[in-house]
Amino acid sequence: MDMDKSSNVILDLKDGEKVELTLNFYRLYQLQTKHPKDYKAYFELQKNGVHTDLDCTRVLHTAYLCANMEKMPDVMSYEEFLQKLLNGRNRIWKAYSDLHIDAKN
């Protein structure tokens, strides 16, 4: 399935790998129906607010799962994702922000 590329963000990891992230609505729906545990963690953050760096990384991991739905279950766990993230709070918050900017059509 082709994803709406305007809603994608590329995130660089420590090992030089680049991963796609998306929070497009169809992919979130797929996550909710096929992987309810992961979706519930994301939904709780959306409901209660993203306040900490770790909250932000959880949203980024959700966006990673959404972008890589067709690869599941062969995707990084949240813990693996954290281990591969480049350190830098500005970098993770920028990626989070970029995921929430409406694309110009």
N, C-alpha and C positions, 0 to 999 in steps of 0.2 A: 504494500500500500504506500502511495506517495504521501508524505507528510507535507503540510503547508510549511515550506522552507522559511517563510517570513516569521514564523514563531519559534525558530530554532536559535539556540545559542551554542557556541563552541567553547568548551572548557578544556584548558591544557592541564595535564596531570604531571606529577613528578617524573615519571618515566618517559616523558615526551609524547605519550599517547594523547590524542585529542578526542574528546567524547562530545556527542551531541546531547543537548538538553532541550526538552520542550514541555510545555504545560498546555498544549492545545486540548480543547474540550473533548474531542473524540478520543484522544489517547487517555485522558483522565477517566472517561467513561469506561474504556476498556480495562484500565487498571482497577476501577471500582468493581467491575463484574468478574474479572479473572483473578485478581489478586487483592481481595478485600482487606487483608491485614495491612498491606502497604498503603492502600488508599486511606484507611482509617487513621493511620498515623499522620498522613498529610492533612486530612480533613480537620483533625483536632488542632493542628497548628493554624490552619486557616480560620477556624472558629475562635481560637483563643489569642491569636496574634503571634507573629514571629518576633521574638524579643532578644534572642541570644544568637551567638555565632553558631552554636550547635543546631538551633532551630533552623537557621538559614541553610546549613549543610544538609539537613533532613529534606528540606524543600528541593535543594539541588539534586539529591539522590532520587527523589520522586520524579523530577524532570528527566533524569538519566534513565530511569526505568521506563517512563513514557516514551522516550525517544528510541528505546531499544526493546520494545515490546516483543518484536518477532524473534529476538534472541533468547527470551526467557525460557528456561530457568538459568541459562548460561550467561548470567550477568553478575556484576560485582554486588556483594552484599553491602549493606550500609557500612559495616566495619572496614571492609576492603576499600570501599570508596573513600572513607576518611583517611586511610593509610596512604592512598595515592594522591590526595589533594595537595596541591602546593600550598605551603603556609602563606598566609597573607589575608588578613581580614578584608582589606579593601577589594581584593580580587573576588572573594566569594560574595560579598555584598553587591558588587557590580554585576556579577552574573545573575544574582537574584533579582536585582533591579531590571536588568535587560530582559528577563523572562516576563516581567510584568508591564512592559511598555507595549502599548498597542502598535501593531505594525501599520505602516502607511501603505494603503492599497492604491 
